[in-house]
Amino acid sequence: MTIAQQRIDQMTTRLQQALTPSSLEIIDDSAQHIGHAGAQAGGGHFTVKIATDAFKDKSTVQCHRLVYDALGEMMTSDIHALSIQIIKP
């Protein structure tokens, strides 16, 4: 299993446990950023597409904060860049 797949699996587990999404897709965009400073430091670039009832009545900023909180220290160690696509109920 690649490091990228291990990260995706860990991200999936954390997001499922924290937010119980009805839909979740995580895409590794790291190959598009080869040579970028963050890629050289070992952090991955990812896109998260997520739908969950936890986003109901929340602003986009609040939804993003929920995702960041669920990912915890991965945001400072394993993830260099994260694009979040919120799908509200």
C-alpha positions as CSV (number, residue, x, y, z in Angstrom):
1,M,0.0,0.0,0.0
2,T,1.4,3.4,-0.9
3,I,1.8,6.3,1.5
4,A,-0.9,8.2,-0.4
5,Q,-3.4,5.3,0.0
6,Q,-2.5,5.0,3.7
7,R,-3.3,8.7,4.1
8,I,-6.6,8.4,2.2
9,D,-7.6,5.5,4.4
10,Q,-6.7,7.4,7.6
11,M,-8.6,10.5,6.3
12,T,-11.6,8.3,5.4
13,T,-11.7,6.7,8.9
14,R,-11.4,10.0,10.7
15,L,-14.1,11.8,8.6
16,Q,-16.5,8.8,8.9
17,Q,-16.1,8.6,12.6
18,A,-16.4,12.4,13.2
19,L,-19.0,13.4,10.6
20,T,-20.8,10.2,9.5
21,P,-21.0,11.3,5.9
22,S,-23.7,10.1,3.5
23,S,-21.2,10.6,0.7
24,L,-17.4,10.9,0.9
25,E,-14.8,10.9,-1.9
26,I,-11.1,11.7,-1.3
27,I,-8.9,12.3,-4.3
28,D,-5.1,12.4,-4.2
29,D,-4.0,15.4,-6.2
30,S,-0.3,15.1,-5.3
31,A,0.9,14.1,-8.7
32,Q,-0.3,17.5,-10.0
33,H,2.0,19.2,-7.6
34,I,5.3,17.4,-8.1
35,G,8.2,19.8,-7.5
36,H,6.0,22.0,-5.3
37,A,7.5,22.9,-1.9
38,G,4.8,21.1,0.0
39,A,5.3,18.0,-2.1
40,Q,9.0,18.0,-1.5
41,A,8.4,18.2,2.3
42,G,6.3,15.1,2.1
43,G,2.8,16.5,2.6
44,G,0.1,15.4,0.2
45,H,-2.4,17.4,-1.8
46,F,-6.0,16.1,-1.6
47,T,-9.5,17.0,-2.5
48,V,-12.3,16.0,-0.2
49,K,-15.9,15.9,-1.5
50,I,-18.2,15.3,1.5
51,A,-21.9,15.4,2.3
52,T,-23.2,15.0,5.9
53,D,-26.1,16.1,8.0
54,A,-23.5,17.7,10.3
55,F,-23.3,20.6,7.8
56,K,-27.0,21.4,8.1
57,D,-27.5,25.1,9.1
58,K,-23.7,25.7,9.1
59,S,-21.8,28.3,7.0
60,T,-19.1,27.1,4.6
61,V,-16.4,28.2,7.0
62,Q,-18.1,26.2,9.8
63,C,-18.3,23.1,7.6
64,H,-14.6,23.5,6.6
65,R,-13.7,23.8,10.3
66,L,-15.5,20.5,11.0
67,V,-13.5,18.8,8.4
68,Y,-10.2,20.3,9.6
69,D,-11.0,19.3,13.2
70,A,-11.8,15.7,12.1
71,L,-8.5,15.4,10.3
72,G,-6.6,16.8,13.4
73,E,-2.9,16.6,13.3
74,M,-2.9,15.2,9.7
75,M,-3.4,18.8,8.7
76,T,0.1,19.6,9.9
77,S,1.9,16.4,9.1
78,D,0.4,14.4,6.2
79,I,-1.6,17.0,4.3
80,H,0.0,20.0,2.7
81,A,-3.0,21.2,0.8
82,L,-6.7,20.4,1.1
83,S,-9.5,21.3,-1.3
84,I,-12.9,20.8,0.4
85,Q,-16.1,20.5,-1.6
86,I,-19.0,20.7,0.8
87,I,-22.3,19.1,-0.3
88,K,-25.1,20.4,2.0
89,P,-28.2,18.4,2.7
